[in-house]
């Protein structure tokens, strides 16, 4: 039975890939969208990972079971129902689309303005990372606020570079801000999502500034090259990580580890990547344990998300992340105190009582991503919106692995950092063009009045432009 379930999960993976590609070609959903990045995480950490466990019987140490058949069946059913409901809500979330359309802006931009705004926002991110970390009781927020600002600053410069790819000066500034931001994020950290977020923010900015106007023949090679480069960087960072509470994570040591990677570590991380870090197998183990012992915690991830900013000094019994809880439940020894697993989305749904958590989480995530994708699609003249929602894509990719509440909180915190401080940079360098907005509003009213004319042509409502080859963007004020 495990083999048949594994085959089903492979077909499920192929179906999700077909939906992503088909919707992009038919202009139903941009190829680079939070929906698709979340689905990519669902493939990597759930469907493909679950298939590996069902085919091989391998999973995380401590999460092994003698028979994966029944847990695998429950895993497949929950994953399928969640995904179908998520996509159904996403496609019909018209209220979220209307709300997003109310907040679009047109800004006065130029390459110089974008570069200055990017450098300013990057500087703010550096300040929050080091100076703000010393402020009591708010330090839990500041790392993600800083990470968002650093990603947003790089995104501004990436937009400027996309408008003139052969401008050597802007290319060097982009390289410099990327290297500086990556170095800042490496100091004192163990995770990879923030570094991944920097690289994602560049690809996100390039896509919405230029790549989305290209035909598939021009776009796909760029996406392939960027994805390959992204994979190499993530593998290098992953292979250089050292766990433990007392590890030296200064910038010097972090960089030294990157350049002295053990080949054995590279091999282990390749296996971990191909297996989705066994998040699928861990989800099955959690599902089986909850069914056996009925130890449910309804909506734990949502409660964890809401209460995460509260300092433990004020609340000793504050909820822990599921990744830490299940390591203790499994009795894993020989690991650091803060060692955690990726419970997987199905693991979270099972622990949080699936009959309640599945519809609520599918509904909230679908509405959130539909709102974001609509805002970004309609904001081709507002680099600030592009930067805000491109600042935490590493967290979006990691959500299906978990901890779900933690990643969702980190995403919102990063968005908030760019929204607050990015608006300050935009106000100084890229003010809203009120006259252009007034003219655009007048054009929309004219188009509405002309909508009954069969010969009247309008742009697609989702922001796509129908072109066969890359074209020069129109000059901007």
Protein Blocks (a to p, Z undefined) as FASTA:
>chain_A
ZZmmmmmmmmmmmmmmmmmmmmmmnopacfbafklmmmmmmmmmmmmmmmmmmmnopace
hiacfblklmmmmmmmmmmmmmmmmmmmmmmmmmlmmmmmmmgccddddfklmmmmmmmm
mmmmmmmmmmmmmpghklmmmmmmmmmmmmmmmmmmmmmmmmommlmklmmmmmmmmmmm
mmmmmgopabfklmmmmmmmmmmmmmmmmmmmpcfklmmmmmmmmmmmmmmmmmmmmmmp
ccdjkbccbfklmmmmmmmccfklmmmmmmmmmnonommmmmmmmmmmmmmnopacehkl
mmmmmmmmpcfklmmkbccdfklmmmmmnopghiafklccdebjklmmmmnopklmmmmm
mmmmmmmmmmmmmmmmmmmmlmklmmmmmmmmmmmmmmmnopfklmmmmmmmmmmmmmmm
mmmmmmmmmccdfklmmmmmmmmmmmmmmmmpmklccddfklpacdfbdcdddddZZ
